[in-house]
Amino acid sequence: NIGPEVDLTAPGVGILSTVLGGYAPMDGTSMACPAATGAAARLLGSQAQQAILAMSRDSARSDAMAQVVLVAAAALGFGPTYEGHGVIP
């Protein structure tokens, strides 16, 4: 996907996923989304972000979480139309 709606970039090829009987590599945006979510969870679960996690579960907390993730994203050099803020390290 491209355009102003893109906020982050994540790997979407060769993502190891569960399938019947085990694991297999899968591709596509349906794999990029959980990869980005996992990276964001790892980032937000760090000791440095405990104050955000302790906030009330409301829009202020959601905004704070999004801000941490977007600021941490590293640009890949393709520009915002193609990568948003970049990839979560």
MIGU-729706 format. One record per residue: residue number from 1; x, y negated, z of N, C-alpha, C, CB in turn. Coordinates in steps of 0.2 Angstrom, whole numbers, plus 5000, padded with zeros to 4 digits. Glycine has a CB too. Layout:
BEGIN
+-----+------+------+------+------+------+------+------+------+------+------+------+------+
:   n :  n.X :  n.Y :  n.Z : ca.X : ca.Y : ca.Z :  c.X :  c.Y :  c.Z : cb.X : cb.Y : cb.Z :
+-----+------+------+------+------+------+------+------+------+------+------+------+------+
: NUM :    X :    Y :    Z :    X :    Y :    Z :    X :    Y :    Z :    X :    Y :    Z :
...
+-----+------+------+------+------+------+------+------+------+------+------+------+------+
//
This chain:
BEGIN
+-----+------+------+------+------+------+------+------+------+------+------+------+------+
:   n :  n.X :  n.Y :  n.Z : ca.X : ca.Y : ca.Z :  c.X :  c.Y :  c.Z : cb.X : cb.Y : cb.Z :
+-----+------+------+------+------+------+------+------+------+------+------+------+------+
:   1 : 5004 : 5006 : 5000 : 5000 : 5000 : 5000 : 5004 : 4994 : 5000 : 4995 : 5000 : 5006 :
:   2 : 5002 : 4989 : 4997 : 5006 : 4982 : 4997 : 5001 : 4977 : 4998 : 5009 : 4981 : 4990 :
:   3 : 5003 : 4971 : 5000 : 4999 : 4965 : 5000 : 4999 : 4962 : 5007 : 4992 : 4967 : 4999 :
:   4 : 4996 : 4957 : 5008 : 4996 : 4953 : 5015 : 4993 : 4957 : 5021 : 4993 : 4946 : 5014 :
:   5 : 4990 : 4962 : 5019 : 4987 : 4966 : 5025 : 4992 : 4971 : 5028 : 4981 : 4970 : 5022 :
:   6 : 4998 : 4972 : 5025 : 5003 : 4976 : 5027 : 5007 : 4973 : 5033 : 5008 : 4978 : 5022 :
:   7 : 5007 : 4976 : 5039 : 5010 : 4974 : 5045 : 5016 : 4977 : 5046 : 5005 : 4974 : 5051 :
:   8 : 5017 : 4983 : 5045 : 5023 : 4987 : 5047 : 5024 : 4992 : 5041 : 5022 : 4991 : 5053 :
:   9 : 5030 : 4995 : 5041 : 5032 : 5000 : 5036 : 5034 : 5006 : 5040 : 5038 : 4998 : 5031 :
:  10 : 5033 : 5012 : 5038 : 5035 : 5018 : 5041 : 5036 : 5024 : 5036 : 5029 : 5021 : 5046 :
:  11 : 5040 : 5028 : 5038 : 5041 : 5034 : 5033 : 5035 : 5038 : 5031 : 5047 : 5038 : 5035 :
:  12 : 5034 : 5039 : 5025 : 5028 : 5043 : 5023 : 5029 : 5049 : 5019 : 5023 : 5039 : 5020 :
:  13 : 5036 : 5051 : 5019 : 5038 : 5057 : 5015 : 5042 : 5062 : 5019 : 5042 : 5055 : 5009 :
:  14 : 5040 : 5068 : 5019 : 5043 : 5073 : 5023 : 5042 : 5073 : 5030 : 5051 : 5073 : 5021 :
:  15 : 5036 : 5071 : 5032 : 5035 : 5070 : 5039 : 5033 : 5077 : 5042 : 5030 : 5065 : 5041 :
:  16 : 5036 : 5079 : 5047 : 5034 : 5086 : 5050 : 5028 : 5086 : 5053 : 5040 : 5089 : 5054 :
:  17 : 5023 : 5090 : 5051 : 5016 : 5090 : 5054 : 5014 : 5097 : 5056 : 5011 : 5086 : 5050 :
:  18 : 5009 : 5097 : 5060 : 5007 : 5104 : 5062 : 5002 : 5106 : 5056 : 5003 : 5104 : 5069 :
:  19 : 5002 : 5113 : 5055 : 4997 : 5116 : 5050 : 4996 : 5123 : 5053 : 5001 : 5117 : 5043 :
:  20 : 4991 : 5126 : 5050 : 4989 : 5132 : 5053 : 4995 : 5137 : 5053 : 4983 : 5135 : 5049 :
:  21 : 4996 : 5140 : 5058 : 5002 : 5144 : 5059 : 5009 : 5141 : 5060 : 5002 : 5148 : 5053 :
:  22 : 5009 : 5135 : 5061 : 5016 : 5132 : 5062 : 5016 : 5124 : 5060 : 5021 : 5135 : 5059 :
:  23 : 5022 : 5123 : 5057 : 5023 : 5116 : 5055 : 5025 : 5116 : 5047 : 5029 : 5113 : 5059 :
:  24 : 5024 : 5110 : 5044 : 5026 : 5109 : 5037 : 5027 : 5102 : 5036 : 5020 : 5112 : 5032 :
:  25 : 5031 : 5100 : 5031 : 5032 : 5093 : 5029 : 5026 : 5091 : 5025 : 5039 : 5092 : 5025 :
:  26 : 5024 : 5085 : 5026 : 5018 : 5082 : 5023 : 5020 : 5075 : 5021 : 5012 : 5082 : 5027 :
:  27 : 5016 : 5072 : 5016 : 5018 : 5065 : 5013 : 5012 : 5061 : 5013 : 5021 : 5066 : 5006 :
:  28 : 5012 : 5054 : 5013 : 5007 : 5050 : 5012 : 5006 : 5045 : 5017 : 5001 : 5054 : 5010 :
:  29 : 5001 : 5040 : 5016 : 5000 : 5035 : 5021 : 4997 : 5039 : 5028 : 4995 : 5030 : 5019 :
:  30 : 4994 : 5044 : 5027 : 4991 : 5048 : 5033 : 4996 : 5051 : 5037 : 4986 : 5053 : 5030 :
:  31 : 5002 : 5051 : 5034 : 5008 : 5053 : 5038 : 5012 : 5047 : 5041 : 5013 : 5058 : 5034 :
:  32 : 5012 : 5042 : 5037 : 5016 : 5036 : 5039 : 5012 : 5033 : 5045 : 5016 : 5031 : 5034 :
:  33 : 5006 : 5033 : 5046 : 5002 : 5030 : 5051 : 5004 : 5033 : 5058 : 4995 : 5031 : 5050 :
:  34 : 5004 : 5040 : 5059 : 5006 : 5043 : 5065 : 5013 : 5042 : 5066 : 5004 : 5050 : 5065 :
:  35 : 5018 : 5041 : 5061 : 5025 : 5040 : 5062 : 5026 : 5033 : 5065 : 5029 : 5041 : 5056 :
:  36 : 5022 : 5028 : 5063 : 5022 : 5021 : 5066 : 5019 : 5021 : 5073 : 5019 : 5017 : 5061 :
:  37 : 5014 : 5025 : 5074 : 5011 : 5025 : 5080 : 5016 : 5028 : 5085 : 5004 : 5029 : 5080 :
:  38 : 5019 : 5033 : 5084 : 5024 : 5037 : 5088 : 5030 : 5032 : 5090 : 5026 : 5043 : 5085 :
:  39 : 5032 : 5029 : 5085 : 5038 : 5024 : 5086 : 5035 : 5018 : 5090 : 5040 : 5021 : 5079 :
:  40 : 5029 : 5016 : 5089 : 5027 : 5010 : 5093 : 5026 : 5013 : 5101 : 5020 : 5008 : 5091 :
:  41 : 5023 : 5019 : 5102 : 5022 : 5021 : 5108 : 5029 : 5022 : 5112 : 5019 : 5028 : 5108 :
:  42 : 5034 : 5025 : 5108 : 5041 : 5025 : 5111 : 5043 : 5018 : 5113 : 5046 : 5028 : 5106 :
:  43 : 5042 : 5013 : 5109 : 5045 : 5007 : 5111 : 5041 : 5004 : 5117 : 5044 : 5002 : 5105 :
:  44 : 5034 : 5004 : 5117 : 5030 : 5002 : 5122 : 5031 : 5006 : 5129 : 5023 : 5002 : 5120 :
:  45 : 5033 : 5012 : 5128 : 5034 : 5016 : 5134 : 5041 : 5015 : 5138 : 5033 : 5023 : 5133 :
:  46 : 5045 : 5010 : 5135 : 5051 : 5009 : 5138 : 5050 : 5005 : 5145 : 5056 : 5005 : 5133 :
:  47 : 5055 : 5005 : 5149 : 5055 : 5002 : 5155 : 5054 : 4994 : 5154 : 5062 : 5003 : 5159 :
:  48 : 5057 : 4992 : 5149 : 5056 : 4984 : 5148 : 5049 : 4982 : 5147 : 5060 : 4982 : 5142 :
:  49 : 5044 : 4987 : 5145 : 5038 : 4985 : 5143 : 5032 : 4987 : 5148 : 5036 : 4988 : 5137 :
:  50 : 5035 : 4989 : 5154 : 5030 : 4991 : 5160 : 5025 : 4985 : 5162 : 5034 : 4993 : 5166 :
:  51 : 5027 : 4979 : 5161 : 5022 : 4974 : 5163 : 5016 : 4974 : 5158 : 5026 : 4967 : 5163 :
:  52 : 5018 : 4975 : 5152 : 5012 : 4975 : 5147 : 5008 : 4981 : 5148 : 5015 : 4975 : 5140 :
:  53 : 5011 : 4987 : 5150 : 5006 : 4993 : 5151 : 5002 : 4992 : 5157 : 5011 : 4999 : 5152 :
:  54 : 5005 : 4988 : 5162 : 5001 : 4987 : 5168 : 4995 : 4981 : 5167 : 5006 : 4984 : 5174 :
:  55 : 4995 : 4978 : 5162 : 4990 : 4973 : 5161 : 4983 : 4977 : 5160 : 4991 : 4969 : 5154 :
:  56 : 4977 : 4973 : 5161 : 4971 : 4975 : 5160 : 4970 : 4977 : 5153 : 4965 : 4970 : 5162 :
:  57 : 4966 : 4982 : 5152 : 4965 : 4985 : 5145 : 4960 : 4980 : 5142 : 4962 : 4992 : 5145 :
:  58 : 4962 : 4975 : 5139 : 4958 : 4970 : 5135 : 4962 : 4967 : 5129 : 4956 : 4964 : 5140 :
:  59 : 4959 : 4962 : 5126 : 4962 : 4960 : 5120 : 4969 : 4956 : 5121 : 4958 : 4955 : 5117 :
:  60 : 4970 : 4954 : 5127 : 4977 : 4951 : 5129 : 4982 : 4956 : 5129 : 4976 : 4947 : 5136 :
:  61 : 4980 : 4962 : 5132 : 4985 : 4967 : 5132 : 4987 : 4970 : 5125 : 4983 : 4973 : 5136 :
:  62 : 4981 : 4970 : 5121 : 4982 : 4973 : 5114 : 4987 : 4968 : 5110 : 4975 : 4973 : 5110 :
:  63 : 4985 : 4961 : 5111 : 4989 : 4956 : 5107 : 4997 : 4957 : 5110 : 4987 : 4949 : 5109 :
:  64 : 4998 : 4958 : 5116 : 5005 : 4958 : 5119 : 5008 : 4964 : 5116 : 5005 : 4958 : 5126 :
:  65 : 5005 : 4970 : 5115 : 5008 : 4976 : 5113 : 5009 : 4975 : 5105 : 5003 : 4982 : 5113 :
:  66 : 5005 : 4972 : 5102 : 5006 : 4971 : 5094 : 5012 : 4966 : 5094 : 5000 : 4968 : 5091 :
:  67 : 5013 : 4961 : 5098 : 5018 : 4956 : 5097 : 5025 : 4960 : 5098 : 5017 : 4950 : 5102 :
:  68 : 5025 : 4964 : 5103 : 5031 : 4968 : 5105 : 5033 : 4972 : 5099 : 5031 : 4972 : 5111 :
:  69 : 5029 : 4975 : 5096 : 5030 : 4980 : 5090 : 5032 : 4976 : 5084 : 5024 : 4984 : 5089 :
:  70 : 5029 : 4970 : 5083 : 5030 : 4966 : 5077 : 5037 : 4963 : 5077 : 5025 : 4961 : 5075 :
:  71 : 5038 : 4960 : 5083 : 5045 : 4957 : 5084 : 5051 : 4962 : 5084 : 5045 : 4954 : 5091 :
:  72 : 5050 : 4968 : 5086 : 5055 : 4973 : 5086 : 5056 : 4976 : 5079 : 5053 : 4979 : 5090 :
:  73 : 5051 : 4975 : 5074 : 5052 : 4978 : 5068 : 5058 : 4975 : 5064 : 5045 : 4977 : 5064 :
:  74 : 5061 : 4979 : 5060 : 5067 : 4977 : 5057 : 5065 : 4977 : 5049 : 5073 : 4982 : 5058 :
:  75 : 5067 : 4971 : 5046 : 5066 : 4970 : 5039 : 5070 : 4975 : 5035 : 5067 : 4963 : 5037 :
:  76 : 5067 : 4977 : 5030 : 5071 : 4982 : 5025 : 5074 : 4978 : 5019 : 5067 : 4988 : 5023 :
:  77 : 5072 : 4972 : 5018 : 5074 : 4968 : 5012 : 5069 : 4968 : 5006 : 5080 : 4971 : 5010 :
:  78 : 5063 : 4971 : 5007 : 5058 : 4971 : 5002 : 5053 : 4965 : 5002 : 5054 : 4977 : 5002 :
:  79 : 5053 : 4961 : 5007 : 5049 : 4956 : 5008 : 5042 : 4958 : 5011 : 5047 : 4952 : 5001 :
:  80 : 5038 : 4953 : 5014 : 5032 : 4954 : 5018 : 5027 : 4958 : 5014 : 5030 : 4948 : 5021 :
:  81 : 5026 : 4956 : 5007 : 5021 : 4959 : 5003 : 5022 : 4967 : 5003 : 5021 : 4956 : 4996 :
:  82 : 5028 : 4969 : 5003 : 5029 : 4976 : 5003 : 5031 : 4980 : 5010 : 5035 : 4978 : 4998 :
:  83 : 5033 : 4976 : 5015 : 5035 : 4979 : 5021 : 5032 : 4976 : 5027 : 5042 : 4980 : 5021 :
:  84 : 5028 : 4971 : 5026 : 5026 : 4967 : 5032 : 5031 : 4965 : 5036 : 5021 : 4972 : 5037 :
:  85 : 5031 : 4966 : 5043 : 5037 : 4964 : 5047 : 5043 : 4969 : 5047 : 5034 : 4964 : 5054 :
:  86 : 5042 : 4975 : 5044 : 5047 : 4980 : 5043 : 5046 : 4986 : 5046 : 5054 : 4977 : 5046 :
:  87 : 5051 : 4990 : 5048 : 5050 : 4996 : 5051 : 5052 : 4996 : 5059 : 5055 : 5002 : 5047 :
:  88 : 5048 : 5000 : 5063 : 5050 : 5000 : 5070 : 5056 : 5004 : 5071 : 5044 : 5003 : 5074 :
:  89 : 5061 : 5001 : 5074 : 5067 : 5005 : 5075 : 5066 : 5011 : 5080 : 5073 : 5001 : 5078 :
+-----+------+------+------+------+------+------+------+------+------+------+------+------+
//
